[in-house]
Amino acid sequence: MSATDAPIGVFDSGFGGLTVARALRDQLPNEDMVYLGDTARSPYGTKSIAEVREYALECLDYLAGTGVKALVIACNSASSAVLRDARERYDVPVIDVILPAAKRAVRTTRSGRVGLICTTATATSASYDDALVAVPHVQLITQPCPLFVEYVEAGITSGTELMDAAREYLLPLREAGIDTLILGCTHYPLLAGVISYVAGDEVTLVSSAEECARETFATLADAGLLHDEPRTPQLRFLTTGSPELFAGVGSRLMGGFVEKVEQVYTI
């Protein structure tokens, strides 16, 4: 198999990275993909950085061993914990979700006041702060939103309870005068309707999932690794947990995008 013919490896702690996988499918429709969700040990957002690093590297090692041409860390918590190590560890391009979203936010903001909603682990890591530290005119205001992942994985994307949680999380950001909001968890695009409604029309949402897909396209194009001709891509979905649960949640969140799911036992 040539390097061009190899699939893209996509890793997430669970289901949120499916938003990245779908964005990759939209932007790179000719590319094969292998998605691995570590659902047996998710969520990562409430775990220590050391735990997240250990689990993420185990999963990335597995994906790298399947012969992928690039690794996409489709999880903000994992990107925060392992990105530097991963780029030294693997001999294929490694794309994260943090830096592409941070760069888009810098280009988008008019006032320099950028909001970030994310998991507790991502907030603790200060990875977005580090990504923006060299941009003097940008002030980052961070708000962890731990309940959002639970709502998404339960299939709840509207309703009074979710709206109340969104107001609790987002109103302080509105009061801080943000004009740009980074969705710093790949689950959050599935709540974009509620988030946009509460944040207000004057706030532009930046999806880390969409920006990661754009960065992946650019990385593969620069490396000469894109499939140029139309073809039917092969998509594989792997999980460390229950394949039936993954297929059920994946189908509920993504419609027909998630089909057959395989369980990985060797991690």
Protein Blocks (a to p, Z undefined) as FASTA:
>chain_A
ZZklpccddddfblmmmmmmmmmmmmmmmbccdddddfklccfklmcfklmmmmmmmmmm
mmmmnopabdcdfbfklmmmmmmmmmmmpccdcddfklmmmmmmmmmpmnlpacddddfk
lmmnommmmmmmmmmkbccdddddfklmmmmmnopagdjklmmmmmmmmmmmmmnopabd
cdfbfklmmmmmmmmmmnopklccddfklmmmmmmmmmmmmnopacfbdcddddddddfb
dfklmmmmmmmmnommbccddddfkZZ
